[in-house]
Amino acid sequence: MAFSLQAAYAAPLILLAQTRQAERDKVHTDADAQHREDLAKANEQRLALAAQHSEQMLDLLQQNTKLTELSQQLSQRIEVLTREIHSKMLQDS
């Protein structure tokens, strides 16, 4: 009978402890899930930003290539004009 009395007191306490532990586990699980979700969002943002930067770099490289080509064309034109001027000056002399 003593064991029955002890069991009558112990059983509710054990159930209460299990319920509290289950609640703590659920809170931890929810916090872990939220943390993983936040990490996934941050990773997506980093990937989007990296893609944007890559796109900007490609655009800048294309602009640089165009400017380099233009500079080369202008240099060639200057050289041609310089030769023409030099040639005319020699003819006038």
N, CA, C and O atoms as a MOPAC input file, in Angstrom:
PM7 MOZYME 1SCF
protein

 N      0.82400 1    -1.18200 1     0.00000 1
 C      0.00000 1     0.00000 1     0.00000 1
 C      0.88000 1     1.26200 1     0.00000 1
 O      0.51200 1     2.27500 1    -0.59500 1
 N      2.00800 1     1.20000 1     0.64900 1
 C      2.93400 1     2.32700 1     0.66900 1
 C      3.43000 1     2.61400 1    -0.74300 1
 O      3.55700 1     3.76600 1    -1.15700 1
 N      3.70900 1     1.51900 1    -1.47900 1
 C      4.15200 1     1.70100 1    -2.85900 1
 C      3.04600 1     2.31200 1    -3.71600 1
 O      3.32900 1     3.12700 1    -4.59300 1
 N      1.81100 1     1.93700 1    -3.47900 1
 C      0.68500 1     2.49000 1    -4.22700 1
 C      0.53300 1     3.97400 1    -3.93600 1
 O      0.24300 1     4.76500 1    -4.83400 1
 N      0.72900 1     4.34600 1    -2.67900 1
 C      0.63000 1     5.75200 1    -2.29800 1
 C      1.76100 1     6.54400 1    -2.96100 1
 O      1.55100 1     7.64800 1    -3.46100 1
 N      2.96500 1     5.95700 1    -2.95400 1
 C      4.11300 1     6.62500 1    -3.58500 1
 C      3.87500 1     6.74500 1    -5.09800 1
 O      4.17700 1     7.77800 1    -5.69600 1
 N      3.34200 1     5.70200 1    -5.70100 1
 C      3.06200 1     5.71200 1    -7.13000 1
 C      1.99500 1     6.75300 1    -7.46100 1
 O      2.05300 1     7.39100 1    -8.51200 1
 N      1.03400 1     6.92200 1    -6.57600 1
 C     -0.03000 1     7.89800 1    -6.79900 1
 C      0.53300 1     9.32300 1    -6.81900 1
 O      0.04300 1    10.17500 1    -7.56100 1
 N      1.55200 1     9.57700 1    -6.01100 1
 C      2.18900 1    10.89300 1    -6.00500 1
 C      3.20200 1    11.02200 1    -7.13100 1
 O      3.30900 1    12.08500 1    -7.74300 1
 N      3.94200 1     9.97000 1    -7.41300 1
 C      5.02100 1    10.02300 1    -8.39100 1
 C      4.50700 1    10.12200 1    -9.82700 1
 O      5.08200 1    10.85100 1   -10.63500 1
 N      3.45600 1     9.41700 1   -10.14900 1
 C      2.96700 1     9.37200 1   -11.52700 1
 C      2.62300 1    10.76500 1   -12.06500 1
 O      3.08400 1    11.10900 1   -13.15400 1
 N      1.84400 1    11.57600 1   -11.36300 1
 C      1.55600 1    12.91200 1   -11.88400 1
 C      2.81200 1    13.78600 1   -12.02100 1
 O      2.93700 1    14.57200 1   -12.96100 1
 N      3.74000 1    13.63200 1   -11.06200 1
 C      4.97700 1    14.41700 1   -11.13900 1
 C      5.80600 1    14.01300 1   -12.35900 1
 O      6.37600 1    14.86100 1   -13.04600 1
 N      5.86400 1    12.71400 1   -12.61300 1
 C      6.60100 1    12.22600 1   -13.78400 1
 C      5.94400 1    12.72700 1   -15.07200 1
 O      6.62500 1    13.17800 1   -15.99300 1
 N      4.61000 1    12.64300 1   -15.12100 1
 C      3.90100 1    13.12100 1   -16.30900 1
 C      4.09900 1    14.62500 1   -16.51600 1
 O      4.26500 1    15.08900 1   -17.64400 1
 N      4.07800 1    15.38100 1   -15.40900 1
 C      4.29500 1    16.81700 1   -15.48600 1
 C      5.70600 1    17.12000 1   -15.98400 1
 O      5.89300 1    17.99900 1   -16.82600 1
 N      6.68900 1    16.40200 1   -15.47200 1
 C      8.07100 1    16.59300 1   -15.91000 1
 C      8.22100 1    16.25100 1   -17.39500 1
 O      8.91500 1    16.95900 1   -18.12500 1
 N      7.57700 1    15.17600 1   -17.84400 1
 C      7.64600 1    14.79600 1   -19.24900 1
 C      6.98800 1    15.85700 1   -20.13800 1
 O      7.47900 1    16.16800 1   -21.22300 1
 N      5.87300 1    16.40200 1   -19.65700 1
 C      5.18000 1    17.44400 1   -20.42000 1
 C      6.05600 1    18.68800 1   -20.54700 1
 O      6.16200 1    19.28600 1   -21.61800 1
 N      6.67600 1    19.06000 1   -19.43800 1
 C      7.55400 1    20.23300 1   -19.46300 1
 C      8.75000 1    19.99900 1   -20.38200 1
 O      9.15500 1    20.89200 1   -21.12700 1
 N      9.30800 1    18.80200 1   -20.32500 1
 C     10.44300 1    18.48200 1   -21.19900 1
 C     10.01800 1    18.51200 1   -22.66700 1
 O     10.75700 1    18.98500 1   -23.53100 1
 N      8.82600 1    18.00200 1   -22.93200 1
 C      8.31400 1    18.02500 1   -24.30900 1
 C      8.13000 1    19.46400 1   -24.79300 1
 O      8.41600 1    19.78400 1   -25.94700 1
 N      7.64200 1    20.33500 1   -23.88400 1
 C      7.47800 1    21.74600 1   -24.24400 1
 C      8.83100 1    22.39500 1   -24.51700 1
 O      8.97300 1    23.15400 1   -25.47600 1
 N      9.82400 1    22.10100 1   -23.68100 1
 C     11.17300 1    22.64400 1   -23.89200 1
 C     11.74800 1    22.13500 1   -25.20500 1
 O     12.35600 1    22.89600 1   -25.95700 1
 N     11.55900 1    20.85600 1   -25.47900 1
 C     12.04200 1    20.28600 1   -26.74000 1
 C     11.38100 1    20.96300 1   -27.94000 1
 O     12.03300 1    21.24200 1   -28.94500 1
 N     10.08500 1    21.22100 1   -27.82100 1
 C      9.36400 1    21.88200 1   -28.91800 1
 C      9.88300 1    23.29500 1   -29.13800 1
 O     10.06400 1    23.72300 1   -30.27800 1
 N     10.12200 1    24.02000 1   -28.05000 1
 C     10.65700 1    25.37800 1   -28.15900 1
 C     12.02600 1    25.35000 1   -28.82900 1
 O     12.30400 1    26.16900 1   -29.70500 1
 N     12.88900 1    24.40600 1   -28.42200 1
 C     14.22100 1    24.28000 1   -29.03300 1
 C     14.11400 1    23.89800 1   -30.50800 1
 O     14.85400 1    24.41800 1   -31.34300 1
 N     13.20900 1    23.00600 1   -30.82000 1
 C     13.02200 1    22.58200 1   -32.21300 1
 C     12.53800 1    23.75000 1   -33.06700 1
 O     13.01300 1    23.95900 1   -34.18300 1
 N     11.58200 1    24.51000 1   -32.52300 1
 C     11.09000 1    25.68200 1   -33.24800 1
 C     12.19700 1    26.71600 1   -33.44200 1
 O     12.32500 1    27.29800 1   -34.51900 1
 N     12.99200 1    26.94400 1   -32.40400 1
 C     14.09400 1    27.91000 1   -32.50200 1
 C     15.12300 1    27.43100 1   -33.52700 1
 O     15.63300 1    28.23600 1   -34.30500 1
 N     15.43300 1    26.14800 1   -33.53900 1
 C     16.37300 1    25.59900 1   -34.52900 1
 C     15.82600 1    25.75800 1   -35.94100 1
 O     16.56200 1    26.13000 1   -36.85500 1
 N     14.54700 1    25.48000 1   -36.12200 1
 C     13.92900 1    25.61800 1   -37.44500 1
 C     13.96400 1    27.08500 1   -37.90400 1
 O     14.25800 1    27.36800 1   -39.06500 1
 N     13.66800 1    27.99600 1   -37.00100 1
 C     13.70300 1    29.42000 1   -37.33300 1
 C     15.12400 1    29.84500 1   -37.68900 1
 O     15.33500 1    30.61200 1   -38.62800 1
 N     16.09500 1    29.34000 1   -36.92900 1
 C     17.50500 1    29.67400 1   -37.18900 1
 C     17.91900 1    29.16100 1   -38.56900 1
 O     18.57800 1    29.87000 1   -39.33000 1
 N     17.52800 1    27.93000 1   -38.88400 1
 C     17.86000 1    27.37500 1   -40.20500 1
 C     17.19400 1    28.18000 1   -41.31400 1
 O     17.79500 1    28.41300 1   -42.36300 1
 N     15.96100 1    28.60300 1   -41.08400 1
 C     15.24700 1    29.41300 1   -42.07300 1
 C     15.94200 1    30.76100 1   -42.26900 1
 O     16.09500 1    31.22600 1   -43.39900 1
 N     16.36100 1    31.38400 1   -41.16900 1
 C     17.08400 1    32.65800 1   -41.24600 1
 C     18.40200 1    32.48700 1   -41.99900 1
 O     18.77200 1    33.33600 1   -42.81100 1
 N     19.10600 1    31.39100 1   -41.72900 1
 C     20.36200 1    31.12500 1   -42.43800 1
 C     20.11200 1    30.92500 1   -43.93000 1
 O     20.88700 1    31.40200 1   -44.75900 1
 N     19.05200 1    30.23400 1   -44.27000 1
 C     18.72600 1    29.99800 1   -45.68400 1
 C     18.41000 1    31.32300 1   -46.38100 1
 O     18.85100 1    31.55300 1   -47.50800 1
 N     17.65100 1    32.19100 1   -45.71400 1
 C     17.33000 1    33.49800 1   -46.29600 1
 C     18.60000 1    34.33300 1   -46.48400 1
 O     18.79300 1    34.96100 1   -47.52400 1
 N     19.45000 1    34.33100 1   -45.47600 1
 C     20.70200 1    35.09300 1   -45.56300 1
 C     21.56300 1    34.55700 1   -46.69900 1
 O     22.19300 1    35.33200 1   -47.42000 1
 N     21.59500 1    33.24300 1   -46.86300 1
 C     22.37800 1    32.63400 1   -47.93900 1
 C     21.81000 1    33.02800 1   -49.30300 1
 O     22.56800 1    33.32600 1   -50.22600 1
 N     20.48500 1    33.03100 1   -49.43500 1
 C     19.84800 1    33.45100 1   -50.69000 1
 C     20.18800 1    34.90000 1   -50.99900 1
 O     20.45800 1    35.24500 1   -52.15000 1
 N     20.17700 1    35.74800 1   -49.97700 1
 C     20.50900 1    37.16200 1   -50.18200 1
 C     21.96500 1    37.31500 1   -50.62300 1
 O     22.27300 1    38.11300 1   -51.50900 1
 N     22.86200 1    36.53900 1   -49.99200 1
 C     24.27700 1    36.59200 1   -50.38400 1
 C     24.46600 1    36.12300 1   -51.82400 1
 O     25.23800 1    36.71600 1   -52.57600 1
 N     23.76400 1    35.06400 1   -52.20400 1
 C     23.86600 1    34.56200 1   -53.57500 1
 C     23.32600 1    35.57900 1   -54.58000 1
 O     23.91500 1    35.77800 1   -55.64300 1
 N     22.21400 1    36.21900 1   -54.24400 1
 C     21.64200 1    37.23600 1   -55.12400 1
 C     22.58900 1    38.41900 1   -55.26700 1
 O     22.76600 1    38.95000 1   -56.36300 1
 N     23.19600 1    38.82700 1   -54.15900 1
 C     24.14300 1    39.93500 1   -54.18800 1
 C     25.38000 1    39.56700 1   -55.00200 1
 O     25.88800 1    40.38800 1   -55.76600 1
 N     25.86300 1    38.34400 1   -54.84200 1
 C     27.01800 1    37.88900 1   -55.61700 1
 C     26.69200 1    37.86400 1   -57.10700 1
 O     27.52600 1    38.24500 1   -57.92900 1
 N     25.49400 1    37.42300 1   -57.45900 1
 C     25.08100 1    37.40800 1   -58.86400 1
 C     25.00300 1    38.83200 1   -59.41200 1
 O     25.41400 1    39.09400 1   -60.54200 1
 N     24.47800 1    39.73600 1   -58.60800 1
 C     24.37900 1    41.14000 1   -59.01500 1
 C     25.77100 1    41.72800 1   -59.23000 1
 O     26.00400 1    42.43100 1   -60.21400 1
 N     26.69400 1    41.44500 1   -58.31500 1
 C     28.06000 1    41.95500 1   -58.45300 1
 C     28.73800 1    41.36800 1   -59.68400 1
 O     29.47200 1    42.06700 1   -60.38300 1
 N     28.49800 1    40.09900 1   -59.95100 1
 C     29.07900 1    39.47000 1   -61.14100 1
 C     28.54400 1    40.13600 1   -62.40600 1
 O     29.28700 1    40.37600 1   -63.35800 1
 N     27.27000 1    40.42400 1   -62.40000 1
 C     26.65200 1    41.09100 1   -63.54800 1
 C     27.24500 1    42.48600 1   -63.74100 1
 O     27.52600 1    42.89600 1   -64.86800 1
 N     27.43400 1    43.20400 1   -62.65000 1
 C     28.03100 1    44.54400 1   -62.73100 1
 C     29.47000 1    44.46700 1   -63.23400 1
 O     29.89400 1    45.29000 1   -64.04500 1
 N     30.21500 1    43.47900 1   -62.75300 1
 C     31.60100 1    43.31000 1   -63.20300 1
 C     31.65200 1    43.02500 1   -64.69800 1
 O     32.49400 1    43.58000 1   -65.40300 1
 N     30.76900 1    42.17600 1   -65.18500 1
 C     30.71900 1    41.86100 1   -66.61400 1
 C     30.40500 1    43.11800 1   -67.41600 1
 O     31.01900 1    43.36400 1   -68.45400 1
 N     29.45900 1    43.90800 1   -66.94100 1
 C     29.10300 1    45.15400 1   -67.61000 1
 C     30.29800 1    46.10800 1   -67.64500 1
 O     30.58400 1    46.71700 1   -68.67600 1
 N     30.98500 1    46.23100 1   -66.52100 1
 C     32.16400 1    47.11700 1   -66.46700 1
 C     33.27300 1    46.63000 1   -67.39900 1
 O     33.94100 1    47.43600 1   -68.04800 1
 N     33.46500 1    45.32800 1   -67.46500 1
 C     34.48300 1    44.78400 1   -68.37300 1
 C     34.12100 1    45.06200 1   -69.83300 1
 O     34.99600 1    45.37100 1   -70.64300 1
 N     32.85200 1    44.95500 1   -70.16300 1
 C     32.42100 1    45.25400 1   -71.52800 1
 C     32.63700 1    46.73500 1   -71.85100 1
 O     33.08900 1    47.07500 1   -72.94400 1
 N     32.31600 1    47.60300 1   -70.90800 1
 C     32.53900 1    49.03500 1   -71.11000 1
 C     34.02400 1    49.33000 1   -71.27400 1
 O     34.41900 1    50.13600 1   -72.11600 1
 N     34.84100 1    48.66900 1   -70.46000 1
 C     36.28900 1    48.85600 1   -70.54400 1
 C     36.80800 1    48.41200 1   -71.90500 1
 O     37.66900 1    49.07100 1   -72.48700 1
 N     36.29300 1    47.30600 1   -72.41000 1
 C     36.71300 1    46.81100 1   -73.72200 1
 C     36.35000 1    47.81100 1   -74.81200 1
 O     37.15900 1    48.08600 1   -75.69700 1
 N     35.13800 1    48.35500 1   -74.75300 1
 C     34.71900 1    49.35500 1   -75.73600 1
 C     35.59600 1    50.59800 1   -75.67400 1
 O     35.99300 1    51.13500 1   -76.70800 1
 N     35.89700 1    51.05500 1   -74.45900 1
 C     36.74400 1    52.24600 1   -74.31400 1
 C     38.15800 1    51.98300 1   -74.82200 1
 O     38.77100 1    52.85900 1   -75.43100 1
 N     38.67000 1    50.79800 1   -74.57800 1
 C     40.00400 1    50.44200 1   -75.06100 1
 C     40.03000 1    50.42500 1   -76.58700 1
 O     40.97600 1    50.91800 1   -77.20200 1
 N     38.99700 1    49.85900 1   -77.19300 1
 C     38.91800 1    49.83300 1   -78.65600 1
 C     38.82600 1    51.24400 1   -79.21900 1
 O     39.48400 1    51.56000 1   -80.21000 1
 N     38.01800 1    52.09500 1   -78.59800 1
 C     37.87800 1    53.47500 1   -79.03600 1
 C     39.20600 1    54.21500 1   -78.90600 1
 O     39.59700 1    54.96000 1   -79.80500 1
 N     39.88600 1    54.01400 1   -77.80500 1
 C     41.18900 1    54.64200 1   -77.58800 1
 C     42.18300 1    54.20300 1   -78.65300 1
 O     42.95700 1    55.02000 1   -79.15200 1
 N     42.16800 1    52.93800 1   -79.00300 1
 C     43.06700 1    52.43100 1   -80.03900 1
 C     42.73400 1    53.06500 1   -81.39100 1
 O     43.64100 1    53.45900 1   -82.12400 1
 N     41.46400 1    53.16700 1   -81.72500 1
 C     41.04900 1    53.78400 1   -82.98900 1
 C     41.48100 1    55.25200 1   -83.05000 1
 O     41.97400 1    55.72600 1   -84.07400 1
 N     41.28600 1    55.96200 1   -81.93300 1
 C     41.67900 1    57.36700 1   -81.89900 1
 C     43.19400 1    57.52600 1   -82.02400 1
 O     43.67700 1    58.43500 1   -82.70000 1
 N     43.92900 1    56.64300 1   -81.37300 1
 C     45.39300 1    56.68900 1   -81.47000 1
 C     45.84100 1    56.45700 1   -82.90500 1
 O     46.75000 1    57.13100 1   -83.39000 1
 N     45.21500 1    55.51500 1   -83.57800 1
 C     45.55200 1    55.24400 1   -84.97400 1
 C     45.21600 1    56.44800 1   -85.85900 1
 O     45.97800 1    56.80700 1   -86.75600 1
 N     44.06900 1    57.05900 1   -85.58900 1
 C     43.67100 1    58.23100 1   -86.37300 1
 C     44.64300 1    59.38400 1   -86.14900 1
 O     45.00600 1    60.08300 1   -87.09500 1
 N     45.06300 1    59.58200 1   -84.91300 1
 C     46.03800 1    60.63000 1   -84.60300 1
 C     47.34300 1    60.36800 1   -85.33700 1
 O     47.96200 1    61.28700 1   -85.87200 1
 N     47.75200 1    59.11400 1   -85.35800 1
 C     48.98900 1    58.76600 1   -86.05700 1
 C     48.87300 1    59.07600 1   -87.54800 1
 O     49.80000 1    59.63000 1   -88.14000 1
 N     47.74500 1    58.72200 1   -88.15400 1
 C     47.53400 1    58.99700 1   -89.57800 1
 C     47.55900 1    60.50100 1   -89.83100 1
 O     48.21800 1    60.96400 1   -90.76200 1
 N     46.85300 1    61.25800 1   -89.01400 1
 C     46.81400 1    62.71000 1   -89.19100 1
 C     48.19000 1    63.33600 1   -88.97900 1
 O     48.57200 1    64.26000 1   -89.69800 1
 N     48.91400 1    62.84600 1   -88.01900 1
 C     50.26500 1    63.34900 1   -87.76500 1
 C     51.15200 1    63.11000 1   -88.97500 1
 O     51.92200 1    63.99200 1   -89.35600 1
 N     51.06300 1    61.95700 1   -89.57600 1
 C     51.86000 1    61.65000 1   -90.77400 1
 C     51.45200 1    62.56700 1   -91.93900 1
 O     52.30200 1    63.05300 1   -92.68500 1
 N     50.15500 1    62.79000 1   -92.08000 1
 C     49.68300 1    63.66400 1   -93.15100 1
 C     50.20000 1    65.09100 1   -92.96100 1
 O     50.66100 1    65.72800 1   -93.90800 1
 N     50.11400 1    65.57500 1   -91.73200 1
 C     50.60400 1    66.93000 1   -91.43900 1
 C     52.10500 1    67.00300 1   -91.70300 1
 O     52.58800 1    67.94900 1   -92.32500 1
 N     52.82200 1    66.01900 1   -91.23700 1
 C     54.27300 1    65.98800 1   -91.42300 1
 C     54.62100 1    65.97500 1   -92.92700 1
 O     55.52100 1    66.67900 1   -93.38200 1
 N     53.90000 1    65.17800 1   -93.64800 1
 C     54.12200 1    65.07300 1   -95.08500 1
 C     53.83200 1    66.41100 1   -95.77400 1
 O     54.61000 1    66.82200 1   -96.63400 1
 N     52.75600 1    67.09500 1   -95.43400 1
 C     52.41300 1    68.39100 1   -96.03200 1
 C     53.44100 1    69.44400 1   -95.65500 1
 O     53.79000 1    70.29500 1   -96.47300 1
 N     53.91800 1    69.39000 1   -94.44200 1
 C     54.93200 1    70.36400 1   -94.02100 1
 C     56.22000 1    70.16600 1   -94.80200 1
 O     56.89200 1    71.13900 1   -95.14400 1
 N     56.56700 1    68.93200 1   -95.08400 1
 C     57.77000 1    68.67400 1   -95.86400 1
 C     57.59800 1    69.12900 1   -97.31600 1
 O     58.55400 1    69.57800 1   -97.94800 1
 N     56.39200 1    69.01200 1   -97.83200 1
 C     56.11900 1    69.44000 1   -99.20500 1
 C     56.19100 1    70.95900 1   -99.32900 1
 O     56.65600 1    71.48800 1  -100.33800 1
 N     55.72000 1    71.65800 1   -98.28300 1
 C     55.70500 1    73.12200 1   -98.29900 1
 C     57.10700 1    73.69900 1   -98.14800 1
 O     57.36600 1    74.83000 1   -98.55900 1
 N     57.98700 1    72.94000 1   -97.57300 1
 C     59.32400 1    73.45900 1   -97.32600 1
 C     60.17500 1    73.47600 1   -98.52000 1
 O     61.33200 1    73.89200 1   -98.44800 1

